[in-house]
Amino acid sequence: MKIVILGAGRIGGSLARNLSNSNYEVCVVDENKNRLSELEDRLDIMTVEGSASHLKTLKKSNLDKESIILAVTSNDEVNIVACQIAKKFFHVKKTICRFKDNSYFENLDIFGEGVIDIPISPEDEITTHLKELIDHPGANQIESFANGKVKLVSVKAKKKGKLVGRELKGIKEDMPDIDAFVASIYRKGNPFIPAGDTIIKENDEIYFISSESNIGPIVEEFRDHEDQYSRIMIAGGGKVGFSLAKGIEKDYNVKLIDSDGERCKVLSKELEKTIVLNGSATDESLLKSENIANIDIFCALTDDDETNVMSSLLAKKMGAKKTMIILNNPSYLGLVPGFIDVYIAPYRLTVSSVLQDLRESDVAQDVILKVNTGAEAIEGIVHANEFTSSLFGKSIKEIPLPEGTAIAAIIRHGELIMPSSSVELTLNDHLVVFLSDKNNVNEIEVLFK
């Protein structure tokens, strides 16, 4: 299958790496010759220099009826025009189009019937992620499966948490009525699948899965019991900053800083309870005057990585309890360890969405958990095939899985079942599988073909 990626930025580059490693025939189109050269040097892909919205450029990429277009440039209009050309002139199999402006979602047909097959918007997912993390103090990452009924949560074990120094099975002892499964523990950056007698150590990063209603109590087991969050400061009044403020202002005391005076006027009219401040998030005197030392969470959500990193560093230094930022370049994390508590990479969300739509197996959800290590979680539907025919009626624990892989949950007839030796595999089970190494994904996908 040929995949043509329009845009060689961070999102396009990440897609190119993931897809070329999965044996797809990949072509990347971009106007920036240096970006294309960097990708070509590292990957076995084809590149085309030129505008993604020009017919002559797309002709060079050798599009045909079996091709898939991934339009992920930073310009919505370029993405739309490219999809129109790809459908009209080359009759491509599928178009996946990234949008930054949500207003396009409501009127996709105006671009032509069937021109855009799958629209994606990482900004909406970012807002949802941030709100969930604010609502669940102590969680570093929360991912949804089974239409939101099941959650996979990452939490770091804090020194004063109940479980540090105890065996993992202490969760069940403390909360006998709550079902949860720990899929993996990252200790000093190295993943392993734990057993019930695994001793939890301070700073262990623990991935557990449970129903949505159980997330709060389980997170409480691992975290240091600081006060609940009530005071939030947001840097950046763009789409994500505005949406987050609007979504949480009824439950929290929210302040929002933006450097654009005209934008601040608009925000003041649209937001009901949020205090809108015109200024720079890296202005020490402004942060001090707004009592940054009393802020529970500082969210740096501008479009500029440097501003997000520097404002977070300053906020933490001046007393903010926790920092959450949008970060497109993870290499910055190594410069300020300890000052950034949670970071969300928009390109990670886009790559996850696209991979899910490209799967040839019956995968309902595909989430990249760690871009740097390749950890993934996949929700797929088990079908009868050559591989699974001998597995039906056998224990979930007997399913042959690659090393570093675990079945974290079973959803059967809409009900969540935790994996155990007494649970047998049945047709149409939804399995949530945790993989510490994405290179094993093909071995897992055979369950869902």
Secondary structure, DSSP 8 states (H G I E B T S, - for coil): -EEEEE--SHHHHHHHHHHHTTT-EEEEEES-HHHHHHHHHHSS-EEEES-TT-HHHHHHTT--TT-EEEE--S-HHHHHHHHHHHHHHH--SEEEEE-S-GGGGGGGGGG-TTS-SEEE-HHHHHHHHHHHHHHSTTEEEEEEETTTTEEEEEEE--TTSTTTTSBTTHHHHH-TT---EEEEEEETTEEE---TT-B--TT-EEEEEEEGGGHHHHHHHHS-------EEEEE--SHHHHHHHHHHTTTSEEEEEES-HHHHHHHHHH-SS-EEEES-TT-HHHHHHTTGGG-SEEEE-SS-HHHHHHHHHHHHHTT-SEEEEE-S-GGGGGGSTTT-SEEE-HHHHHHHHHHHHH-SS-EEEEEEEETTTTEEEEEEE---STTTTTTTTSBGGGS---TTEEEEEEEETTEEE---TT-B--TT-EEEEEES-GGGHHHHHGGG-
